[in-house]
């Protein structure tokens, strides 16, 4: 449980509105923040930190936010590209390679 006002401000969240993608759902927790899907994840995170007026890098509140953001990034990657490194369709999706094993083998 956050103890300082800074920790409370930087970790205060509202329930997600139901967006099924992890990064959008993470950012949607913060009512005062407007997620921009056209910006990189890191730019959105930087804007979130500024919006919430969190302290410097080593603050406990910012660490909690960073951990949540990192978890959302991993979940987003896994949702988009899968978790099986041996699955050729996951690699094709990640690398935007045409379907078919021979096309993929030529690519690599």
VEXDREN-2710 file (C-alpha; in Angstrom, 1 decimal):
% VEXDREN-2710
k/r/px/py/pz
1/UNK/0.0/0.0/0.0
2/UNK/1.5/3.4/-1.0
3/UNK/2.4/5.4/2.0
4/UNK/3.7/8.8/0.7
5/UNK/1.5/11.2/-1.3
6/UNK/3.9/10.8/-4.3
7/UNK/3.5/7.0/-4.1
8/UNK/-0.3/7.3/-3.9
9/UNK/-0.4/9.7/-6.9
10/UNK/1.9/7.6/-9.0
11/UNK/0.1/4.3/-8.3
12/UNK/-3.5/5.5/-8.1
13/UNK/-5.5/3.6/-10.7
14/UNK/-9.0/3.2/-11.9
15/UNK/-10.5/0.0/-13.3
16/UNK/-9.7/-0.7/-16.9
17/UNK/-12.6/0.1/-19.3
18/UNK/-12.3/-3.3/-21.0
19/UNK/-9.7/-2.7/-23.7
20/UNK/-8.3/-6.2/-24.5
21/UNK/-4.8/-5.2/-25.4
22/UNK/-2.5/-5.1/-22.4
23/UNK/-0.7/-1.7/-23.0
24/UNK/-4.0/0.1/-23.7
25/UNK/-5.5/-1.5/-20.6
26/UNK/-2.5/-0.5/-18.5
27/UNK/-2.7/3.2/-19.6
28/UNK/-6.5/3.2/-19.3
29/UNK/-6.1/2.7/-15.5
30/UNK/-5.1/6.4/-15.2
31/UNK/-8.1/8.6/-15.6
32/UNK/-6.0/11.8/-16.0
33/UNK/-4.0/10.2/-18.9
34/UNK/-4.9/9.9/-22.5
35/UNK/-3.2/7.0/-24.3
36/UNK/-2.1/7.7/-27.9
37/UNK/-1.9/4.5/-29.9
38/UNK/0.1/6.3/-32.6
39/UNK/3.0/7.0/-30.2
40/UNK/5.6/4.5/-29.0
41/UNK/5.0/2.7/-25.7
42/UNK/8.0/4.6/-24.2
43/UNK/6.7/8.0/-25.2
44/UNK/3.3/7.1/-23.7
45/UNK/5.0/6.0/-20.5
46/UNK/7.0/9.2/-20.4
47/UNK/3.9/11.3/-20.8
48/UNK/2.2/9.3/-18.1
49/UNK/5.1/10.0/-15.7
50/UNK/4.7/13.7/-16.5
51/UNK/1.0/13.7/-16.2
52/UNK/1.1/12.0/-12.8
53/UNK/4.0/14.3/-11.7
54/UNK/6.1/11.4/-10.3
55/UNK/9.4/12.0/-8.6
56/UNK/12.9/11.1/-10.1
57/UNK/13.9/7.6/-11.3
58/UNK/14.4/6.0/-8.0
59/UNK/11.1/6.9/-6.4
60/UNK/9.0/4.0/-5.1
61/UNK/5.9/5.2/-7.0
62/UNK/7.8/5.4/-10.3
63/UNK/9.2/1.9/-9.7
64/UNK/5.7/0.5/-9.2
65/UNK/4.6/2.2/-12.5
66/UNK/7.7/0.9/-14.3
67/UNK/7.0/-2.6/-13.2
68/UNK/3.3/-2.4/-14.3
69/UNK/4.4/-0.9/-17.6
70/UNK/7.1/-3.7/-18.2
71/UNK/4.5/-6.4/-17.4
72/UNK/2.1/-4.8/-19.9
73/UNK/4.8/-4.7/-22.6
74/UNK/5.6/-8.4/-22.1
75/UNK/1.9/-9.3/-22.2
76/UNK/1.4/-7.1/-25.3
77/UNK/4.3/-8.8/-27.1
78/UNK/3.0/-12.3/-26.1
79/UNK/-0.5/-11.4/-27.3
80/UNK/0.7/-10.1/-30.6
81/UNK/3.4/-12.6/-31.4
82/UNK/2.9/-15.6/-29.2
83/UNK/5.2/-17.3/-26.7
84/UNK/6.4/-20.4/-28.6
85/UNK/9.8/-19.5/-30.2
86/UNK/9.6/-22.7/-32.2
87/UNK/6.3/-21.8/-33.9
88/UNK/7.1/-20.6/-37.5
89/UNK/3.8/-18.7/-37.7
90/UNK/4.8/-16.6/-34.7
91/UNK/8.1/-15.7/-36.4
92/UNK/6.3/-14.9/-39.7
93/UNK/3.9/-12.7/-37.8
94/UNK/6.8/-10.9/-36.0
95/UNK/8.9/-10.5/-39.1
96/UNK/6.0/-9.8/-41.5
97/UNK/7.2/-12.6/-43.8
98/UNK/4.9/-14.1/-46.5
99/UNK/3.2/-17.3/-45.6
100/UNK/4.8/-20.6/-46.5
101/UNK/7.8/-22.3/-45.2
102/UNK/10.0/-21.8/-48.3
103/UNK/9.3/-18.0/-48.3
104/UNK/10.3/-17.9/-44.6
105/UNK/13.4/-20.0/-45.1
106/UNK/14.5/-17.6/-47.9
107/UNK/13.9/-14.7/-45.6
108/UNK/16.2/-16.1/-42.9
END
